[in-house]
Amino acid sequence: MKIKKGYWIPSLILLIVLLVGLSKSICDSLHPTLTIGIYTGSSWDVPNSRQYRMINYITKKFKKDYPNVKVAYESGIRKSDYINWLSEKIVNGQAPDIMIIPQENFNVFASEGAFKNITNYVKRENIGHKFYSGALAAGQYNNKQYALPYETNPTILLANQKLLKQNGLTDLNKVQNVNYFRNLCHQISIKKNQYGITSNYNWYDAQLAYGSKLFEGDNHALDLETPKVRAGFNLIEDLNNDSQLHKVTSNMFDQGSVAFMPLNFAQYRTHTSYPYYVTQNSNFAIKTLKMPGKKSTPASTTCFAISSQSRKTGIAWKFIKLVCSDKQVQQKLMQNHWGCSVMPSVIKTKETARILARDESFKDSISTTQLDAILKDETVEPKFKNYYTVLARLDYQIETALNSGDLASQLFNIQLNINKRLQ
């Protein structure tokens, strides 16, 4: 049978299209491109021009083991714009394979199914023990691991040694006892022009000091009537009364009239006045302590997660494992970022000790042993979708009640109001 002229052309075009598609698929599998979602600047709102230095270092190290993998990221995205950028990408089905996630956004994205469940990867490769438990928990939701911790930023307590010695305290470990801490602040505050602690020690810090669990049960109901919660409120009211409701500022701490001041680790490292300015101009030294209580250290942890839209889970896992659990990478993070490594094996190194000693802010004020104890003490935030939104509203209502001097009579209504929003 004779084939009519030209009938073969559509078949040939179809064959060419199929061959091109097949060759592209083979090329993509042999030379995959991993896309990374990151932002510029610091995770902790402190100056940092080294963000891309880390990702470029990590990419170069990764490509030594996986030379056929291309790593791509969109530069110039500010942290303030990042979540909107990432949300739009996810909605449009264009999410990056790997994404950095600030702690305050993790619950929402995890609850919406934005991340791959990596629980089995963590168990199979037995890497969970490499991290501080609080940092690892930052990447968990509903008892599943959805992200690995990358960098953490704990709150530390600065102590004015000179003022404390004048008030009879030579053993700083006693400050870990909450009742001793309360009594010491009161003892200092009754003296003229002296204060126990700056006003940024807040009601939530006081709750953590007593180990309070504000949100309990499957419905995460708020309970402000437990003995621990009441003890926490009594503590913050006593501290406020001691300051005579004055705003006790960081400047007052600089001037030597305040015994204690909480500050997050990144702020302390970048705040060159601590203790260099203070010791040179005000003639007193600072020691860095853990916050009073047990498991009472507030912290914020950034994580890396794999997008649930990604088709490159295997190679994406290898990348985030390198970023978060490789000792060389985490040591480099201590050099180039202002937060902390999430690995005890890095915090305890001689190199970390040298890094802290190079920071003017940390001369003679903190050791790697102390920093390790602080990171072991990190608290774990509740895990439900709108936790941070609810906490912000709760904070506003409690601060308003504290400022009015009428907290006790308002607690029931505050609890009722918040629980209505949780239903």
N, C-alpha and C positions, 0 to 999 in steps of 0.2 A: 504494500500500500504506500502510495507516495504522500509525504507530509507537505501540506501547503506551505508555501514560502511565508516566513515571518511568524509562524505559530510558535516557534521555539523561543522567541525573544522574551516573552513574559516569564517563562520557566527559567531562563538563564538569569534574568534579573533577580528572581526569587532565590535562586541558588547562590548568587553573589551576596545578597543580603544575609542569608543564613550563614555563609562562610565568614563574612565580616563580623557578625554577631558572635559566632563561635570563637573566632580568633581573639575578639575583645574579651570574651569571658575567660578564655585560657590565659590571656595576658594579665587580666585582673587577679586571677588566682595565683599566678606566678609572681606578680609584682603588685600586691595590694597597696592601697593608700589608706592609712589610718588618719582620720580627721579628729582633731582635738579641740575642745571648747575650753578656752582659758580667757582671763582678763588681764589687763595691764595694771601695774601698781600693786600695792600691798593688800592682803586680805584683812589687815587690821587697821586700816585708815591711818597709817603712819607713812612717812616718806620712804619710797623704795623704787629705785631705778633699775633694779636687778632682776625683775620678773622674767624677762626673756633670756637672761643669762642661764637661769636654771633649766628652762624648757629646751634651750639649745644644747646645753650640756647633756641632758637626759636623752635627747634625740640622737646625738652623736654616739653616746654609749650604747643605745639600743641598736643602732644600725651596724655596730661591730658584730653583733650576734645575728642580726636579721638584715643583711645588706640589700635584700630585694624589696624590703618594705619601705614605702615612702610615708613620711609623717608630715602632715599639713595642718596648719592652724591659721585662723584669721586674726591678724594683729590689730592693735589699736582699740580694742573693746574695753571701755572703762568698767570698773566693777559696778558702778552705779547704773550702768546700762546693760550689764551682762545678763541678768535674769530675764529681762524683757526680750533680749536677743535670743536667749536659749529657748524660752517659751514659744516664741514665734517659729523657731526652727523645728521644735518638736511638733507643733500643731500642723506645720506644712509637710511633715514627714521627711525633714531634712536634718534631723538631729546629728550632731557629730558622734562618731563612734565612742569617744571617751570625753568626759566632761568633768571639770572641777566644780565642786558643789560647796558653797558656804553652809555652815551648820544651820543657820536660821532659815534656809530654804529647803533643807534636805527632806523634812517630813512631808511637805506638800508634794514634792516631785515623787517621792517613794510611794506615797498613798495613791498617786495617779498612775502608777505603773510605768514610770519613765525609765527605770533602771532594770538591768538584768540581775537576777538572783545569782550571786556568786558564792553562796554558802558552800556548795559542794567543792568548788575550786579551793576555797580556804581550808576545808577539812582535808581534801585529798593531798594537798601540798603541805599541810601542817604548818601554816605560817601564823596562825592566830597568836601564838605565844610570843611572837617577835614584838608585839605592840603593847603599849600601856593599855590596861583594860578599859579605862574611860575613853581613850582615843578610839579604840576599836569599836566600842559601843556607839560612837557617833555615827557610824555607817550602818547601823542595824535598824530594822523596822519590822514589827510583828515577829520578833525572834528570828529573822532571817538577815543575812549579811548582803547588803546591796552596794556597799562601797568600802574602799580601804582608806584609812586615815593617812593624810599627807603631812599636815603641819598643825600644831596645836598652840594655843595661846592662853596659858593659865593666869589667874589673878594671884599676885603675890602680896605679901604684907610688909611694908617698909617700916623699920623701927629706928627711932632716934635713940641711939645708945646713951648719949650723954644725959638726956632728959630722964631716961629710965633708971640710970644709975643714981641720979639725984633723988629718985623716988624709991630707992632701995631694991631695985630689980637688977640682979646680975645674971640669973639663970633664965635666959630667954625662952627655954623650952616650956616654962610654966605658962606662957601665953596660950599654949594649945588647949589648956583647960578653960572652957568657956566662962565658968563662974569666976575664975581667977582673973581672966581678961576683963570681965565686966567690973569687978571690984577695983582693979588697977586703974582702969579708965576713970572711974569715979574718984579715986584717991588723987589722981593727977588734976582732974578738972576742978576740984574745990580750991585749988591754989590760984592765985591771981595771974591772969594772962597765960594760963596753961590749959591745954585741952587733951583729952584722951585719944580721939581719933577724928579724922576728917569726915566731912558729911557725905562723901561718896561711899562710905560703908552704909549699905541700905537695908531695908527690911528683908529683902530676899537673902542677902548674906547672913543675916541673923537667923533666918529659917534654916539655912544650910548648916549653920553652926550646931544646931540641935538635931540635925538629921531629919527634919520634917519632910513628910510626903504630902504635898498639897493636893495632888490629883490622884485618886485611887479608883480601883475597880475597872471593869470592862468599859464603862461609860465615862471614865475619867472625871468623875464628879469631884468638885472642889469641896474640901472639908477644912474649915478654919476653926474648928472647935476641939481639936485633939490637944492633949497636954503639951506635946512638943511644939505645935504651932503657937499655942498661947505663950509658951516660954520664949519663943523667938520674938514675938511681938513685945513681950515685957522687956527683952534685951534692947531692942531698938528704941523703945520709949524711954528707957533709962538713959541710954547714950544721948538721945536728943535732949532730955532734961538736963543732963550734965553740961551740955554745950549751951544751955539756956536758949535753945532754939536758934542760936547764931549759925550762920553759914561758915563752917570751918573749912577753909580752902587749902589747896596745895601750896599757895604762897605762904600761908601761915605755917605750914609744915617746913617749907624752905627756911623760914626765919627762925626755926628751932623751938616754936611754942606748942607743937603737937607731937604726941608720942608715936602715933601709928598712922599710916596711910595705905589703903589698898591701891594697887595699880596693876594693869595687865603687863605681862612680860615684854611684849613688843614695845609698848609705850615706854617702859623703863629703859630698854636697850637704846631707844632712839632719843631719849630725853637726857641730853648731855649735862643737865644740871644735877643729875643724881649719880654718885654723890659728889662728883668733882666740884661743882659750883658750891655746894653746901659746905663741904669740908674745907675748901679754900677761903670761903667768905664768912661762914657762920661758925666754923670751928666745932663741928660735930660730925660723927661718923654714922653711917647707916648700916644696918644689918637687914638681910632679907629673910623673912619667915614664911611659914605656911599659914594659911588662914586658920583662925581658931576653930576647934572641933575636929571631927573625923569624917572623911569623905565630904569635905566642906569647901573644896576649891572650885569656884566657877571657872569654866574654860570654854573656849570656842575652838572647834576643830574643822578644818577644811578637808574634804575627802575627794577622791577620784572614783567615778562610777562609769560603768559601761552602759550605753544606751540600749534600751529594749528594742530599738529599731535596727541596731547594728547586725550585720550578717558576718561580722569578723570577730566573733566572741573570743575565739582561741588566741589570736594574736593580740587582741585588745587586752585580754587578761595578762599576757606576758608583759605588756607595756605598763599597766598599772601596778603589777607586782614589782617591777623594776623601780618605778617612781616611789612607791611607798615602803617597800621592805628591803631594798638594797642598801647595805650599810654605807657604801661610798656615796651614793646619791643623797642619803639622809645626812651624812656628814657635810656634804657640800651645801645642803640646805641651811645648816647651822651657820655656815660662813656667809651665805648670800641673802638669807631672809632674816627677819627680826623675831619670828616665832620660834617654837621648839620642834626638834625632831620628835617623832612619835614612837621611837624605838629606845628602850633602856640601854641596849648595847652601844648606841651612839652617844647618849647623854653621859655615860660613865667613862668615855674615852679621855685620854690625855689631851687629844686634839680639842675636844670640847672645853676642857679646863683652860687650854691656851686661848681659845676664842673668848671665853668669858673674861679672862685676865686682860686681854687686849681691849675689851670694852671699858672705857673710862668709867662707865656707870656701874661696873661690877667689881671694881678693884676692892678686894678684901670683904666684899659684902655677901657673896654667895659662892658655894662650892658645888661641884657636880653631884655630890652626895645629897646636899640640900635640894637641888633642883630635881633630882630623881625622886625624893620624898614628896615634893610638891606635885609632880606629875602622877605619882601613884595615888594621890589623894583627890584627883579630879572627879567631880560628881557627874552623874549621868542624868541628862534632862529627860523628862517624860516624852513618850513617842506617840503622839497622835497628830492628825493632819494640821489642825489650826492652833497648835499649842502656843506658838510665839505671838499670834494675834490675840489669843485669850490672855496670855501673860502680860502683854502690853496694856490691855484694858484693866486687868487686875492691878497692875502697878500704879496706874493713874488713880484708881479709886482708893487704894490704900495710902498712897502718898498724900492725897487730898485729905483723907481722914486723919492722918498723922499731923499734918500741918494745922488742922483745925483743933487738935487736942482732944478729939472725940472718937478715937478708933474703936474702943470697946463697944460702944453703943451702935456702931455702924457695921460691925463685922457680919451680923446675920443678914442684913440687906445686901451687902456686897456679895456674900456667898450665894444668896438667892438669885441675884442679878446675873452673876457669871454662870451659874448652873442652868438658867433658862437659855442662855446662849449656847450651851453645850448640848442641849437636847436636840 
